[in-house]
């Protein structure tokens, strides 16, 4: 899964939960951006590149989302 796919899945999950989901590309160094889900946030690296397993687990943890929910 790449960054764009991750953001799309989180947006869909956020809509289902009634949460405000937004991605701010300017809030991050270089090609990184910040994904806000309600009051929680995580950093998303380059949206074109694949997300490694460990980073994916960390990002889901930041957003308090279980891997099975994604």
PDB file of N, H, CA, C and O in Angstrom:
ATOM      1  N   UNK A   1       0.854  -1.170   0.000  1.00  0.00           N
ATOM      2  CA  UNK A   1       0.000   0.000   0.000  1.00  0.00           C
ATOM      3  C   UNK A   1       0.901   1.233   0.000  1.00  0.00           C
ATOM      4  O   UNK A   1       1.874   1.306   0.750  1.00  0.00           O
ATOM      5  N   UNK A   2       0.561   2.199  -0.853  1.00  0.00           N
ATOM      6  H   UNK A   2      -0.229   2.139  -1.462  1.00  0.00           H
ATOM      7  CA  UNK A   2       1.335   3.440  -0.854  1.00  0.00           C
ATOM      8  C   UNK A   2       0.606   4.506  -0.030  1.00  0.00           C
ATOM      9  O   UNK A   2      -0.476   4.259   0.501  1.00  0.00           O
ATOM     10  N   UNK A   3       1.205   5.675   0.067  1.00  0.00           N
ATOM     11  H   UNK A   3       2.084   5.876  -0.365  1.00  0.00           H
ATOM     12  CA  UNK A   3       0.637   6.737   0.891  1.00  0.00           C
ATOM     13  C   UNK A   3      -0.747   7.183   0.449  1.00  0.00           C
ATOM     14  O   UNK A   3      -1.613   7.436   1.288  1.00  0.00           O
ATOM     15  N   UNK A   4      -0.967   7.284  -0.856  1.00  0.00           N
ATOM     16  H   UNK A   4      -0.264   7.079  -1.536  1.00  0.00           H
ATOM     17  CA  UNK A   4      -2.282   7.707  -1.363  1.00  0.00           C
ATOM     18  C   UNK A   4      -3.363   6.691  -1.009  1.00  0.00           C
ATOM     19  O   UNK A   4      -4.470   7.061  -0.619  1.00  0.00           O
ATOM     20  N   UNK A   5      -3.037   5.416  -1.148  1.00  0.00           N
ATOM     21  H   UNK A   5      -2.138   5.115  -1.466  1.00  0.00           H
ATOM     22  CA  UNK A   5      -3.997   4.367  -0.809  1.00  0.00           C
ATOM     23  C   UNK A   5      -4.309   4.394   0.685  1.00  0.00           C
ATOM     24  O   UNK A   5      -5.458   4.210   1.087  1.00  0.00           O
ATOM     25  N   UNK A   6      -3.281   4.624   1.507  1.00  0.00           N
ATOM     26  H   UNK A   6      -2.348   4.773   1.181  1.00  0.00           H
ATOM     27  CA  UNK A   6      -3.478   4.705   2.953  1.00  0.00           C
ATOM     28  C   UNK A   6      -4.423   5.854   3.300  1.00  0.00           C
ATOM     29  O   UNK A   6      -5.360   5.680   4.078  1.00  0.00           O
ATOM     30  N   UNK A   7      -4.174   7.013   2.726  1.00  0.00           N
ATOM     31  H   UNK A   7      -3.412   7.154   2.093  1.00  0.00           H
ATOM     32  CA  UNK A   7      -5.015   8.183   2.997  1.00  0.00           C
ATOM     33  C   UNK A   7      -6.452   7.915   2.568  1.00  0.00           C
ATOM     34  O   UNK A   7      -7.386   8.265   3.291  1.00  0.00           O
ATOM     35  N   UNK A   8      -6.643   7.300   1.404  1.00  0.00           N
ATOM     36  H   UNK A   8      -5.885   7.016   0.817  1.00  0.00           H
ATOM     37  CA  UNK A   8      -7.993   7.001   0.911  1.00  0.00           C
ATOM     38  C   UNK A   8      -8.723   6.052   1.856  1.00  0.00           C
ATOM     39  O   UNK A   8      -9.905   6.247   2.140  1.00  0.00           O
ATOM     40  N   UNK A   9      -8.031   5.033   2.342  1.00  0.00           N
ATOM     41  H   UNK A   9      -7.071   4.874   2.111  1.00  0.00           H
ATOM     42  CA  UNK A   9      -8.670   4.076   3.262  1.00  0.00           C
ATOM     43  C   UNK A   9      -9.018   4.730   4.593  1.00  0.00           C
ATOM     44  O   UNK A   9     -10.070   4.458   5.170  1.00  0.00           O
ATOM     45  N   UNK A  10      -8.132   5.591   5.075  1.00  0.00           N
ATOM     46  H   UNK A  10      -7.276   5.812   4.606  1.00  0.00           H
ATOM     47  CA  UNK A  10      -8.396   6.282   6.341  1.00  0.00           C
ATOM     48  C   UNK A  10      -9.563   7.255   6.173  1.00  0.00           C
ATOM     49  O   UNK A  10     -10.385   7.388   7.079  1.00  0.00           O
ATOM     50  N   UNK A  11      -9.648   7.933   5.035  1.00  0.00           N
ATOM     51  H   UNK A  11      -8.981   7.826   4.299  1.00  0.00           H
ATOM     52  CA  UNK A  11     -10.782   8.837   4.786  1.00  0.00           C
ATOM     53  C   UNK A  11     -12.099   8.063   4.800  1.00  0.00           C
ATOM     54  O   UNK A  11     -13.083   8.516   5.386  1.00  0.00           O
ATOM     55  N   UNK A  12     -12.114   6.907   4.160  1.00  0.00           N
ATOM     56  H   UNK A  12     -11.315   6.540   3.684  1.00  0.00           H
ATOM     57  CA  UNK A  12     -13.322   6.081   4.118  1.00  0.00           C
ATOM     58  C   UNK A  12     -13.706   5.623   5.527  1.00  0.00           C
ATOM     59  O   UNK A  12     -14.877   5.675   5.904  1.00  0.00           O
ATOM     60  N   UNK A  13     -12.723   5.180   6.297  1.00  0.00           N
ATOM     61  H   UNK A  13     -11.772   5.138   5.991  1.00  0.00           H
ATOM     62  CA  UNK A  13     -12.960   4.745   7.669  1.00  0.00           C
ATOM     63  C   UNK A  13     -13.430   5.916   8.528  1.00  0.00           C
ATOM     64  O   UNK A  13     -14.338   5.764   9.346  1.00  0.00           O
ATOM     65  N   UNK A  14     -12.818   7.076   8.346  1.00  0.00           N
ATOM     66  H   UNK A  14     -12.080   7.199   7.681  1.00  0.00           H
ATOM     67  CA  UNK A  14     -13.201   8.268   9.105  1.00  0.00           C
ATOM     68  C   UNK A  14     -14.629   8.692   8.816  1.00  0.00           C
ATOM     69  O   UNK A  14     -15.370   9.054   9.730  1.00  0.00           O
ATOM     70  N   UNK A  15     -15.026   8.647   7.533  1.00  0.00           N
ATOM     71  H   UNK A  15     -14.424   8.353   6.790  1.00  0.00           H
ATOM     72  CA  UNK A  15     -16.409   8.986   7.167  1.00  0.00           C
ATOM     73  C   UNK A  15     -17.391   8.040   7.843  1.00  0.00           C
ATOM     74  O   UNK A  15     -18.434   8.468   8.337  1.00  0.00           O
ATOM     75  N   UNK A  16     -17.057   6.754   7.865  1.00  0.00           N
ATOM     76  H   UNK A  16     -16.210   6.406   7.464  1.00  0.00           H
ATOM     77  CA  UNK A  16     -17.928   5.757   8.491  1.00  0.00           C
ATOM     78  C   UNK A  16     -18.073   6.011   9.988  1.00  0.00           C
ATOM     79  O   UNK A  16     -19.116   5.717  10.573  1.00  0.00           O
ATOM     80  N   UNK A  17     -17.035   6.555  10.602  1.00  0.00           N
ATOM     81  H   UNK A  17     -16.188   6.794  10.127  1.00  0.00           H
ATOM     82  CA  UNK A  17     -17.061   6.849  12.041  1.00  0.00           C
ATOM     83  C   UNK A  17     -17.548   8.265  12.348  1.00  0.00           C
ATOM     84  O   UNK A  17     -17.718   8.623  13.513  1.00  0.00           O
ATOM     85  N   UNK A  18     -17.770   9.062  11.317  1.00  0.00           N
ATOM     86  H   UNK A  18     -17.632   8.771  10.370  1.00  0.00           H
ATOM     87  CA  UNK A  18     -18.222  10.435  11.519  1.00  0.00           C
ATOM     88  C   UNK A  18     -17.121  11.369  11.990  1.00  0.00           C
ATOM     89  O   UNK A  18     -17.396  12.350  12.681  1.00  0.00           O
ATOM     90  N   UNK A  19     -15.873  11.077  11.624  1.00  0.00           N
ATOM     91  H   UNK A  19     -15.650  10.280  11.063  1.00  0.00           H
ATOM     92  CA  UNK A  19     -14.737  11.896  12.042  1.00  0.00           C
ATOM     93  C   UNK A  19     -14.269  12.798  10.909  1.00  0.00           C
ATOM     94  O   UNK A  19     -14.405  12.459   9.733  1.00  0.00           O
ATOM     95  N   UNK A  20     -13.721  13.940  11.274  1.00  0.00           N
ATOM     96  H   UNK A  20     -13.610  14.215  12.229  1.00  0.00           H
ATOM     97  CA  UNK A  20     -13.128  14.858  10.304  1.00  0.00           C
ATOM     98  C   UNK A  20     -11.752  14.317   9.925  1.00  0.00           C
ATOM     99  O   UNK A  20     -10.907  14.114  10.797  1.00  0.00           O
ATOM    100  N   UNK A  21     -11.519  14.083   8.635  1.00  0.00           N
ATOM    101  H   UNK A  21     -12.205  14.248   7.927  1.00  0.00           H
ATOM    102  CA  UNK A  21     -10.233  13.582   8.153  1.00  0.00           C
ATOM    103  C   UNK A  21      -9.689  14.573   7.137  1.00  0.00           C
ATOM    104  O   UNK A  21     -10.372  14.935   6.179  1.00  0.00           O
ATOM    105  N   UNK A  22      -8.436  15.014   7.356  1.00  0.00           N
ATOM    106  H   UNK A  22      -7.881  14.719   8.134  1.00  0.00           H
ATOM    107  CA  UNK A  22      -7.831  15.926   6.384  1.00  0.00           C
ATOM    108  C   UNK A  22      -6.337  15.669   6.309  1.00  0.00           C
ATOM    109  O   UNK A  22      -5.694  15.298   7.291  1.00  0.00           O
ATOM    110  N   UNK A  23      -5.806  15.878   5.110  1.00  0.00           N
ATOM    111  H   UNK A  23      -6.329  16.179   4.312  1.00  0.00           H
ATOM    112  CA  UNK A  23      -4.378  15.720   4.863  1.00  0.00           C
ATOM    113  C   UNK A  23      -3.808  17.084   4.528  1.00  0.00           C
ATOM    114  O   UNK A  23      -4.318  17.773   3.645  1.00  0.00           O
ATOM    115  N   UNK A  24      -2.757  17.478   5.225  1.00  0.00           N
ATOM    116  H   UNK A  24      -2.343  16.918   5.943  1.00  0.00           H
ATOM    117  CA  UNK A  24      -2.119  18.772   5.005  1.00  0.00           C
ATOM    118  C   UNK A  24      -0.685  18.515   4.543  1.00  0.00           C
ATOM    119  O   UNK A  24       0.190  18.163   5.334  1.00  0.00           O
ATOM    120  N   UNK A  25      -0.470  18.701   3.242  1.00  0.00           N
ATOM    121  H   UNK A  25      -1.181  18.988   2.599  1.00  0.00           H
ATOM    122  CA  UNK A  25       0.848  18.427   2.655  1.00  0.00           C
ATOM    123  C   UNK A  25       1.912  19.396   3.152  1.00  0.00           C
ATOM    124  O   UNK A  25       3.086  19.035   3.230  1.00  0.00           O
ATOM    125  N   UNK A  26       1.520  20.614   3.486  1.00  0.00           N
ATOM    126  H   UNK A  26       0.566  20.907   3.422  1.00  0.00           H
ATOM    127  CA  UNK A  26       2.500  21.621   3.911  1.00  0.00           C
ATOM    128  C   UNK A  26       2.991  21.396   5.339  1.00  0.00           C
ATOM    129  O   UNK A  26       3.971  22.016   5.752  1.00  0.00           O
ATOM    130  N   UNK A  27       2.335  20.526   6.096  1.00  0.00           N
ATOM    131  H   UNK A  27       1.539  20.022   5.761  1.00  0.00           H
ATOM    132  CA  UNK A  27       2.743  20.250   7.480  1.00  0.00           C
ATOM    133  C   UNK A  27       3.589  18.986   7.516  1.00  0.00           C
ATOM    134  O   UNK A  27       3.169  17.952   8.036  1.00  0.00           O
ATOM    135  N   UNK A  28       4.768  19.087   6.962  1.00  0.00           N
ATOM    136  H   UNK A  28       5.109  19.926   6.539  1.00  0.00           H
ATOM    137  CA  UNK A  28       5.685  17.957   6.953  1.00  0.00           C
ATOM    138  C   UNK A  28       6.915  18.321   6.143  1.00  0.00           C
ATOM    139  O   UNK A  28       6.841  19.147   5.233  1.00  0.00           O
ATOM    140  N   UNK A  29       8.045  17.709   6.467  1.00  0.00           N
ATOM    141  H   UNK A  29       8.105  17.038   7.206  1.00  0.00           H
ATOM    142  CA  UNK A  29       9.272  18.027   5.735  1.00  0.00           C
ATOM    143  C   UNK A  29       9.292  17.377   4.356  1.00  0.00           C
ATOM    144  O   UNK A  29       8.903  16.218   4.215  1.00  0.00           O
ATOM    145  N   UNK A  30       9.732  18.097   3.353  1.00  0.00           N
ATOM    146  H   UNK A  30      10.047  19.039   3.467  1.00  0.00           H
ATOM    147  CA  UNK A  30       9.880  17.537   2.010  1.00  0.00           C
ATOM    148  C   UNK A  30       8.589  16.981   1.448  1.00  0.00           C
ATOM    149  O   UNK A  30       7.600  17.702   1.317  1.00  0.00           O
ATOM    150  N   UNK A  31       8.597  15.698   1.116  1.00  0.00           N
ATOM    151  H   UNK A  31       9.401  15.113   1.223  1.00  0.00           H
ATOM    152  CA  UNK A  31       7.429  15.064   0.505  1.00  0.00           C
ATOM    153  C   UNK A  31       6.472  14.490   1.547  1.00  0.00           C
ATOM    154  O   UNK A  31       5.495  13.833   1.187  1.00  0.00           O
ATOM    155  N   UNK A  32       6.734  14.725   2.818  1.00  0.00           N
ATOM    156  H   UNK A  32       7.528  15.259   3.110  1.00  0.00           H
ATOM    157  CA  UNK A  32       5.872  14.239   3.889  1.00  0.00           C
ATOM    158  C   UNK A  32       4.702  15.199   4.106  1.00  0.00           C
ATOM    159  O   UNK A  32       4.760  16.364   3.713  1.00  0.00           O
ATOM    160  N   UNK A  33       3.650  14.698   4.733  1.00  0.00           N
ATOM    161  H   UNK A  33       3.603  13.752   5.052  1.00  0.00           H
ATOM    162  CA  UNK A  33       2.510  15.522   5.099  1.00  0.00           C
ATOM    163  C   UNK A  33       1.904  14.979   6.374  1.00  0.00           C
ATOM    164  O   UNK A  33       2.302  13.917   6.854  1.00  0.00           O
ATOM    165  N   UNK A  34       0.948  15.696   6.922  1.00  0.00           N
ATOM    166  H   UNK A  34       0.624  16.558   6.532  1.00  0.00           H
ATOM    167  CA  UNK A  34       0.302  15.278   8.156  1.00  0.00           C
ATOM    168  C   UNK A  34      -1.146  14.929   7.882  1.00  0.00           C
ATOM    169  O   UNK A  34      -1.873  15.688   7.241  1.00  0.00           O
ATOM    170  N   UNK A  35      -1.560  13.763   8.380  1.00  0.00           N
ATOM    171  H   UNK A  35      -0.969  13.147   8.901  1.00  0.00           H
ATOM    172  CA  UNK A  35      -2.929  13.291   8.248  1.00  0.00           C
ATOM    173  C   UNK A  35      -3.606  13.447   9.604  1.00  0.00           C
ATOM    174  O   UNK A  35      -3.162  12.868  10.596  1.00  0.00           O
ATOM    175  N   UNK A  36      -4.677  14.228   9.646  1.00  0.00           N
ATOM    176  H   UNK A  36      -5.038  14.699   8.841  1.00  0.00           H
ATOM    177  CA  UNK A  36      -5.439  14.453  10.866  1.00  0.00           C
ATOM    178  C   UNK A  36      -6.725  13.641  10.805  1.00  0.00           C
ATOM    179  O   UNK A  36      -7.446  13.681   9.808  1.00  0.00           O
ATOM    180  N   UNK A  37      -7.008  12.907  11.874  1.00  0.00           N
ATOM    181  H   UNK A  37      -6.422  12.874  12.683  1.00  0.00           H
ATOM    182  CA  UNK A  37      -8.255  12.144  11.993  1.00  0.00           C
ATOM    183  C   UNK A  37      -8.845  12.517  13.344  1.00  0.00           C
ATOM    184  O   UNK A  37      -8.380  12.054  14.385  1.00  0.00           O
ATOM    185  N   UNK A  38      -9.871  13.358  13.319  1.00  0.00           N
ATOM    186  H   UNK A  38     -10.249  13.734  12.473  1.00  0.00           H
ATOM    187  CA  UNK A  38     -10.403  13.880  14.570  1.00  0.00           C
ATOM    188  C   UNK A  38      -9.315  14.678  15.266  1.00  0.00           C
ATOM    189  O   UNK A  38      -8.754  15.603  14.680  1.00  0.00           O
ATOM    190  N   UNK A  39      -9.008  14.328  16.521  1.00  0.00           N
ATOM    191  H   UNK A  39      -9.464  13.576  16.998  1.00  0.00           H
ATOM    192  CA  UNK A  39      -7.971  15.042  17.269  1.00  0.00           C
ATOM    193  C   UNK A  39      -6.607  14.349  17.176  1.00  0.00           C
ATOM    194  O   UNK A  39      -5.637  14.814  17.774  1.00  0.00           O
ATOM    195  N   UNK A  40      -6.530  13.252  16.439  1.00  0.00           N
ATOM    196  H   UNK A  40      -7.318  12.874  15.953  1.00  0.00           H
ATOM    197  CA  UNK A  40      -5.288  12.493  16.309  1.00  0.00           C
ATOM    198  C   UNK A  40      -4.586  12.833  14.998  1.00  0.00           C
ATOM    199  O   UNK A  40      -5.213  13.314  14.054  1.00  0.00           O
ATOM    200  N   UNK A  41      -3.278  12.578  14.950  1.00  0.00           N
ATOM    201  H   UNK A  41      -2.769  12.187  15.717  1.00  0.00           H
ATOM    202  CA  UNK A  41      -2.543  12.871  13.716  1.00  0.00           C
ATOM    203  C   UNK A  41      -1.390  11.897  13.545  1.00  0.00           C
ATOM    204  O   UNK A  41      -0.917  11.292  14.507  1.00  0.00           O
ATOM    205  N   UNK A  42      -0.948  11.759  12.297  1.00  0.00           N
ATOM    206  H   UNK A  42      -1.333  12.251  11.516  1.00  0.00           H
ATOM    207  CA  UNK A  42       0.235  10.977  11.976  1.00  0.00           C
ATOM    208  C   UNK A  42       0.901  11.595  10.757  1.00  0.00           C
ATOM    209  O   UNK A  42       0.270  12.337  10.004  1.00  0.00           O
ATOM    210  N   UNK A  43       2.165  11.290  10.569  1.00  0.00           N
ATOM    211  H   UNK A  43       2.678  10.688  11.180  1.00  0.00           H
ATOM    212  CA  UNK A  43       2.901  11.782   9.412  1.00  0.00           C
ATOM    213  C   UNK A  43       2.882  10.718   8.325  1.00  0.00           C
ATOM    214  O   UNK A  43       3.133   9.541   8.584  1.00  0.00           O
ATOM    215  N   UNK A  44       2.578  11.149   7.102  1.00  0.00           N
ATOM    216  H   UNK A  44       2.374  12.105   6.891  1.00  0.00           H
ATOM    217  CA  UNK A  44       2.569  10.245   5.952  1.00  0.00           C
ATOM    218  C   UNK A  44       3.756  10.618   5.076  1.00  0.00           C
ATOM    219  O   UNK A  44       3.908  11.772   4.674  1.00  0.00           O
ATOM    220  N   UNK A  45       4.605   9.619   4.782  1.00  0.00           N
ATOM    221  H   UNK A  45       4.482   8.682   5.109  1.00  0.00           H
ATOM    222  CA  UNK A  45       5.762   9.908   3.933  1.00  0.00           C
ATOM    223  C   UNK A  45       5.304  10.061   2.488  1.00  0.00           C
ATOM    224  O   UNK A  45       4.105  10.123   2.216  1.00  0.00           O
ATOM    225  N   UNK A  46       6.239  10.122   1.580  1.00  0.00           N
ATOM    226  H   UNK A  46       7.213  10.072   1.800  1.00  0.00           H
ATOM    227  CA  UNK A  46       5.957  10.300   0.151  1.00  0.00           C
ATOM    228  C   UNK A  46       4.754   9.458  -0.268  1.00  0.00           C
ATOM    229  O   UNK A  46       4.771   8.235  -0.134  1.00  0.00           O
ATOM    230  N   UNK A  47       3.722  10.108  -0.770  1.00  0.00           N
ATOM    231  H   UNK A  47       3.708  11.101  -0.879  1.00  0.00           H
ATOM    232  CA  UNK A  47       2.467   9.426  -1.091  1.00  0.00           C
ATOM    233  C   UNK A  47       2.572   8.472  -2.267  1.00  0.00           C
ATOM    234  O   UNK A  47       1.667   7.668  -2.490  1.00  0.00           O
ATOM    235  N   UNK A  48       3.655   8.545  -3.019  1.00  0.00           N
ATOM    236  H   UNK A  48       4.391   9.198  -2.838  1.00  0.00           H
ATOM    237  CA  UNK A  48       3.820   7.666  -4.183  1.00  0.00           C
ATOM    238  C   UNK A  48       4.546   6.368  -3.839  1.00  0.00           C
ATOM    239  O   UNK A  48       4.472   5.395  -4.588  1.00  0.00           O
ATOM    240  N   UNK A  49       5.241   6.354  -2.716  1.00  0.00           N
ATOM    241  H   UNK A  49       5.302   7.145  -2.106  1.00  0.00           H
ATOM    242  CA  UNK A  49       6.055   5.197  -2.349  1.00  0.00           C
ATOM    243  C   UNK A  49       5.303   4.250  -1.419  1.00  0.00           C
ATOM    244  O   UNK A  49       4.375   4.643  -0.712  1.00  0.00           O
ATOM    245  N   UNK A  50       5.732   2.996  -1.442  1.00  0.00           N
ATOM    246  H   UNK A  50       6.486   2.676  -2.016  1.00  0.00           H
ATOM    247  CA  UNK A  50       5.148   1.978  -0.581  1.00  0.00           C
ATOM    248  C   UNK A  50       5.450   2.279   0.886  1.00  0.00           C
ATOM    249  O   UNK A  50       6.510   2.808   1.221  1.00  0.00           O
ATOM    250  N   UNK A  51       4.504   1.934   1.746  1.00  0.00           N
ATOM    251  H   UNK A  51       3.643   1.505   1.474  1.00  0.00           H
ATOM    252  CA  UNK A  51       4.670   2.093   3.187  1.00  0.00           C
ATOM    253  C   UNK A  51       5.112   0.743   3.737  1.00  0.00           C
ATOM    254  O   UNK A  51       4.447  -0.268   3.511  1.00  0.00           O
ATOM    255  N   UNK A  52       6.220   0.724   4.450  1.00  0.00           N
ATOM    256  H   UNK A  52       6.760   1.546   4.634  1.00  0.00           H
ATOM    257  CA  UNK A  52       6.719  -0.512   5.050  1.00  0.00           C
ATOM    258  C   UNK A  52       5.806  -0.992   6.172  1.00  0.00           C
ATOM    259  O   UNK A  52       5.025  -0.220   6.728  1.00  0.00           O
ATOM    260  N   UNK A  53       5.915  -2.273   6.495  1.00  0.00           N
ATOM    261  H   UNK A  53       6.550  -2.900   6.043  1.00  0.00           H
ATOM    262  CA  UNK A  53       5.055  -2.892   7.508  1.00  0.00           C
ATOM    263  C   UNK A  53       5.173  -2.201   8.872  1.00  0.00           C
ATOM    264  O   UNK A  53       4.163  -1.905   9.511  1.00  0.00           O
ATOM    265  N   UNK A  54       6.403  -1.949   9.309  1.00  0.00           N
ATOM    266  H   UNK A  54       7.223  -2.190   8.789  1.00  0.00           H
ATOM    267  CA  UNK A  54       6.616  -1.318  10.608  1.00  0.00           C
ATOM    268  C   UNK A  54       6.069   0.096  10.666  1.00  0.00           C
ATOM    269  O   UNK A  54       5.467   0.496  11.663  1.00  0.00           O
ATOM    270  N   UNK A  55       6.278   0.856   9.594  1.00  0.00           N
ATOM    271  H   UNK A  55       6.767   0.532   8.784  1.00  0.00           H
ATOM    272  CA  UNK A  55       5.768   2.226   9.544  1.00  0.00           C
ATOM    273  C   UNK A  55       4.244   2.232   9.523  1.00  0.00           C
ATOM    274  O   UNK A  55       3.615   3.081  10.154  1.00  0.00           O
ATOM    275  N   UNK A  56       3.653   1.291   8.802  1.00  0.00           N
ATOM    276  H   UNK A  56       4.163   0.601   8.289  1.00  0.00           H
ATOM    277  CA  UNK A  56       2.192   1.196   8.746  1.00  0.00           C
ATOM    278  C   UNK A  56       1.614   0.942  10.137  1.00  0.00           C
ATOM    279  O   UNK A  56       0.624   1.562  10.524  1.00  0.00           O
ATOM    280  N   UNK A  57       2.230   0.037  10.880  1.00  0.00           N
ATOM    281  H   UNK A  57       3.035  -0.466  10.566  1.00  0.00           H
ATOM    282  CA  UNK A  57       1.782  -0.260  12.243  1.00  0.00           C
ATOM    283  C   UNK A  57       1.887   0.988  13.115  1.00  0.00           C
ATOM    284  O   UNK A  57       0.985   1.269  13.904  1.00  0.00           O
ATOM    285  N   UNK A  58       2.982   1.737  12.977  1.00  0.00           N
ATOM    286  H   UNK A  58       3.714   1.509  12.336  1.00  0.00           H
ATOM    287  CA  UNK A  58       3.178   2.965  13.764  1.00  0.00           C
ATOM    288  C   UNK A  58       2.131   4.018  13.416  1.00  0.00           C
ATOM    289  O   UNK A  58       1.584   4.667  14.307  1.00  0.00           O
ATOM    290  N   UNK A  59       1.849   4.190  12.117  1.00  0.00           N
ATOM    291  H   UNK A  59       2.293   3.663  11.393  1.00  0.00           H
ATOM    292  CA  UNK A  59       0.865   5.187  11.694  1.00  0.00           C
ATOM    293  C   UNK A  59      -0.526   4.822  12.204  1.00  0.00           C
ATOM    294  O   UNK A  59      -1.267   5.693  12.661  1.00  0.00           O
ATOM    295  N   UNK A  60      -0.883   3.547  12.129  1.00  0.00           N
ATOM    296  H   UNK A  60      -0.282   2.840  11.758  1.00  0.00           H
ATOM    297  CA  UNK A  60      -2.184   3.105  12.640  1.00  0.00           C
ATOM    298  C   UNK A  60      -2.257   3.293  14.152  1.00  0.00           C
ATOM    299  O   UNK A  60      -3.301   3.668  14.684  1.00  0.00           O
ATOM    300  N   UNK A  61      -1.156   3.036  14.837  1.00  0.00           N
ATOM    301  H   UNK A  61      -0.307   2.732  14.404  1.00  0.00           H
ATOM    302  CA  UNK A  61      -1.096   3.236  16.284  1.00  0.00           C
ATOM    303  C   UNK A  61      -1.299   4.711  16.636  1.00  0.00           C
ATOM    304  O   UNK A  61      -2.018   5.032  17.582  1.00  0.00           O
ATOM    305  N   UNK A  62      -0.666   5.604  15.875  1.00  0.00           N
ATOM    306  H   UNK A  62      -0.081   5.344  15.107  1.00  0.00           H
ATOM    307  CA  UNK A  62      -0.831   7.046  16.095  1.00  0.00           C
ATOM    308  C   UNK A  62      -2.298   7.449  15.997  1.00  0.00           C
ATOM    309  O   UNK A  62      -2.760   8.328  16.725  1.00  0.00           O
ATOM    310  N   UNK A  63      -3.030   6.794  15.084  1.00  0.00           N
ATOM    311  H   UNK A  63      -2.655   6.081  14.493  1.00  0.00           H
ATOM    312  CA  UNK A  63      -4.437   7.135  14.840  1.00  0.00           C
ATOM    313  C   UNK A  63      -5.399   6.267  15.651  1.00  0.00           C
ATOM    314  O   UNK A  63      -6.617   6.390  15.519  1.00  0.00           O
ATOM    315  N   UNK A  64      -4.844   5.387  16.491  1.00  0.00           N
ATOM    316  H   UNK A  64      -3.855   5.287  16.598  1.00  0.00           H
ATOM    317  CA  UNK A  64      -5.634   4.473  17.320  1.00  0.00           C
ATOM    318  C   UNK A  64      -6.599   3.640  16.474  1.00  0.00           C
ATOM    319  O   UNK A  64      -7.782   3.516  16.793  1.00  0.00           O
ATOM    320  N   UNK A  65      -6.068   3.074  15.393  1.00  0.00           N
ATOM    321  H   UNK A  65      -5.107   3.174  15.134  1.00  0.00           H
ATOM    322  CA  UNK A  65      -6.834   2.223  14.487  1.00  0.00           C
ATOM    323  C   UNK A  65      -6.172   0.857  14.470  1.00  0.00           C
ATOM    324  O   UNK A  65      -4.955   0.755  14.319  1.00  0.00           O
ATOM    325  N   UNK A  66      -6.969  -0.194  14.625  1.00  0.00           N
ATOM    326  H   UNK A  66      -7.958  -0.112  14.748  1.00  0.00           H
ATOM    327  CA  UNK A  66      -6.440  -1.552  14.560  1.00  0.00           C
ATOM    328  C   UNK A  66      -6.155  -1.943  13.120  1.00  0.00           C
ATOM    329  O   UNK A  66      -6.834  -1.492  12.198  1.00  0.00           O
ATOM    330  N   UNK A  67      -5.157  -2.779  12.936  1.00  0.00           N
ATOM    331  H   UNK A  67      -4.605  -3.146  13.686  1.00  0.00           H
ATOM    332  CA  UNK A  67      -4.785  -3.198  11.578  1.00  0.00           C
ATOM    333  C   UNK A  67      -5.943  -3.899  10.871  1.00  0.00           C
ATOM    334  O   UNK A  67      -6.103  -3.759   9.658  1.00  0.00           O
ATOM    335  N   UNK A  68      -6.747  -4.651  11.617  1.00  0.00           N
ATOM    336  H   UNK A  68      -6.617  -4.764  12.602  1.00  0.00           H
ATOM    337  CA  UNK A  68      -7.876  -5.374  11.022  1.00  0.00           C
ATOM    338  C   UNK A  68      -8.977  -4.430  10.534  1.00  0.00           C
ATOM    339  O   UNK A  68      -9.778  -4.809   9.680  1.00  0.00           O
ATOM    340  N   UNK A  69      -9.025  -3.220  11.060  1.00  0.00           N
ATOM    341  H   UNK A  69      -8.374  -2.912  11.753  1.00  0.00           H
ATOM    342  CA  UNK A  69     -10.026  -2.238  10.627  1.00  0.00           C
ATOM    343  C   UNK A  69      -9.698  -1.645   9.264  1.00  0.00           C
ATOM    344  O   UNK A  69     -10.583  -1.166   8.554  1.00  0.00           O
ATOM    345  N   UNK A  70      -8.423  -1.683   8.907  1.00  0.00           N
ATOM    346  H   UNK A  70      -7.705  -2.072   9.484  1.00  0.00           H
ATOM    347  CA  UNK A  70      -7.995  -1.087   7.645  1.00  0.00           C
ATOM    348  C   UNK A  70      -8.300  -2.031   6.510  1.00  0.00           C
ATOM    349  O   UNK A  70      -8.017  -1.719   5.354  1.00  0.00           O
TER     350      UNK A  70
END
